């Protein structure tokens, strides 16, 4: 997850002065987005191994993952909106 932040931050950072945003808020959104992307990725080995170990279908796992992941992004965005504007 920190690798995703480290890779995406240099790409997005030059845009900060253009939009005049708060770096803490954007960094938080980058971190949360990369965390959610990492957790729900079908190539995330922990997900695949856990599904195999517990003998469950990946689609059943995603029915629980996706709402939780979306709520995490929405809550982080709601908390960061006051910092952005």
C-alpha positions as CSV (number, residue, x, y, z in Angstrom):
1,X,0.0,0.0,0.0
2,X,2.8,2.4,0.8
3,X,4.4,1.5,-2.5
4,X,1.3,2.6,-4.3
5,X,1.4,5.9,-2.5
6,X,5.1,6.4,-3.2
7,X,4.5,5.7,-6.9
8,X,1.4,7.9,-7.3
9,X,2.4,10.8,-5.2
10,X,5.2,12.2,-7.5
11,X,2.7,12.1,-10.4
12,X,-0.1,14.0,-8.5
13,X,2.1,16.4,-6.4
14,X,2.9,18.8,-9.3
15,X,-0.8,19.4,-9.7
16,X,-1.2,20.7,-6.1
17,X,-0.3,24.3,-6.9
18,X,-2.6,24.3,-9.9
19,X,-5.6,23.4,-7.8
20,X,-4.5,25.0,-4.6
21,X,-5.5,22.1,-2.4
22,X,-4.4,20.9,1.0
23,X,-1.6,18.3,0.7
24,X,-2.8,16.4,3.8
25,X,-6.3,15.9,2.4
26,X,-5.0,14.8,-1.0
27,X,-2.4,12.5,0.6
28,X,-5.1,11.0,2.8
29,X,-7.3,10.4,-0.2
30,X,-4.4,8.8,-2.2
31,X,-3.6,6.5,0.8
32,X,-7.2,5.4,1.2
33,X,-7.7,4.9,-2.5
34,X,-4.6,2.8,-2.8
35,X,-5.5,0.8,0.3
36,X,-9.0,0.0,-1.0
37,X,-7.5,-0.9,-4.4
38,X,-5.0,-3.2,-2.8
39,X,-7.6,-4.9,-0.5
40,X,-10.2,-5.6,-3.2
41,X,-7.7,-6.6,-5.9
42,X,-8.3,-10.1,-7.2
43,X,-4.6,-10.6,-7.4
44,X,-4.1,-9.9,-3.7
45,X,-2.7,-13.2,-2.6
46,X,-4.3,-13.0,0.9
47,X,-7.7,-12.9,-0.7
48,X,-7.1,-15.8,-3.0
49,X,-5.5,-18.0,-0.3
50,X,-8.2,-17.1,2.2
51,X,-11.0,-18.0,-0.3
52,X,-9.2,-21.3,-1.0
53,X,-8.6,-22.1,2.7
54,X,-12.2,-21.3,3.8
55,X,-13.6,-22.9,0.6
56,X,-15.7,-19.9,-0.4
57,X,-16.3,-18.3,-3.7
58,X,-14.6,-15.0,-4.6
59,X,-17.9,-13.4,-5.6
60,X,-19.2,-14.0,-2.0
61,X,-16.2,-12.3,-0.6
62,X,-16.6,-9.3,-2.9
63,X,-20.2,-8.9,-1.8
64,X,-18.8,-8.0,1.6
65,X,-15.6,-6.2,0.4
66,X,-17.1,-3.8,-2.0
67,X,-19.7,-2.1,0.4
68,X,-17.0,-1.8,3.1
69,X,-14.4,-0.4,0.7
70,X,-16.9,2.1,-0.8
71,X,-17.9,3.3,2.7
72,X,-14.2,3.7,3.6
73,X,-13.6,5.9,0.6
74,X,-16.9,7.9,1.1
75,X,-16.1,8.5,4.8
76,X,-12.6,9.6,4.0
77,X,-13.8,11.9,1.3
78,X,-16.4,13.4,3.7
79,X,-13.8,14.1,6.3
80,X,-11.4,15.6,3.8
81,X,-13.8,17.9,2.0
82,X,-13.5,20.6,4.7
83,X,-9.8,20.5,4.4
84,X,-9.9,20.9,0.6
85,X,-12.0,24.0,0.5
